[in-house]
Amino acid sequence: MRFFNLSSVRIKEIAPRIGDGCVVRYNAVVDGCHLPPGFYVPSTLRIGPQTDLDALPDVARTNNELVQGYKKLQNEF
C-alpha cells in the first residue's frame, strides 16, 4: 500500500520504484531515485539521486518514541 496525493506530489522518474508502505507527503518531490518499503518522505522535501536516504530522520520511530513519552506523562498524573 502506498499513500500519495498526486495533485501535490511530483514523481519525476517515468517508472520510479516506490516500496510498499511508503508515504510521500504534500509538495514532496521524488526525482530519479527508488524508495525502500516503509519509507516516509516529509512535506516539501526533494529527494534526488544524490540524496542519502540513511541520513534522513526515521519519522516513524521518532513518533513512536514521542507517543511512549506522552503515555508515561499521562500515567504520572
C-alpha positions as CSV (number, residue, x, y, z in Angstrom):
1,M,0.0,0.0,0.0
2,R,1.4,3.4,-1.0
3,F,0.0,6.8,0.1
4,F,0.1,9.7,-2.4
5,N,-1.8,12.8,-3.2
6,L,-0.9,13.2,-6.8
7,S,-2.1,16.7,-7.1
8,S,0.6,17.9,-4.8
9,V,3.4,15.3,-5.2
10,R,5.8,15.3,-8.1
11,I,7.2,12.0,-9.2
12,K,9.6,12.9,-11.9
13,E,11.0,9.5,-13.0
14,I,8.9,7.6,-15.5
15,A,8.7,4.4,-13.5
16,P,10.1,5.1,-10.0
17,R,10.2,2.2,-7.6
18,I,8.2,3.2,-4.5
19,G,8.3,0.4,-2.0
20,D,5.2,-0.9,-0.2
21,G,4.1,1.2,2.7
22,C,5.8,4.4,1.6
23,V,4.3,7.7,2.5
24,V,5.0,10.8,0.3
25,R,3.6,13.9,1.9
26,Y,2.4,17.1,0.2
27,N,4.7,19.1,-2.0
28,A,7.4,16.5,-1.9
29,V,9.5,15.7,-5.0
30,V,10.9,12.2,-5.7
31,D,13.3,12.6,-8.6
32,G,15.2,9.7,-10.1
33,C,15.6,7.5,-7.1
34,H,13.9,4.5,-5.6
35,L,12.4,4.4,-2.1
36,P,12.6,1.3,0.1
37,P,9.5,-0.2,1.6
38,G,8.0,1.8,4.5
39,F,10.0,5.0,3.7
40,Y,8.5,8.3,4.8
41,V,9.0,11.5,2.7
42,P,8.1,14.6,4.7
43,S,6.3,17.5,3.1
44,T,8.3,19.8,0.9
45,L,11.3,17.5,0.8
46,R,13.1,16.9,-2.5
47,I,14.7,13.5,-2.9
48,G,17.0,13.0,-5.8
49,P,19.6,10.5,-7.0
50,Q,22.3,12.1,-4.7
51,T,20.1,12.1,-1.6
52,D,21.5,9.9,1.2
53,L,18.3,8.3,2.4
54,D,20.0,6.9,5.5
55,A,20.8,10.4,6.7
56,L,17.1,11.4,6.8
57,P,15.4,11.1,10.2
58,D,13.3,8.0,10.9
59,V,10.0,9.7,11.5
60,A,8.0,6.6,12.4
61,R,10.5,5.6,15.2
62,T,10.5,9.2,16.4
63,N,6.7,9.4,16.5
64,N,6.5,6.1,18.4
65,E,9.0,7.4,21.0
66,L,7.0,10.6,21.3
67,V,3.8,8.6,22.0
68,Q,5.6,6.5,24.6
69,G,6.8,9.7,26.3
70,Y,3.2,11.1,26.4
71,K,1.9,7.8,27.8
72,K,4.5,8.0,30.6
73,L,3.5,11.6,31.4
74,Q,-0.2,10.6,31.4
75,N,0.5,7.8,33.9
76,E,2.2,10.2,36.2
77,F,-0.9,12.4,36.7
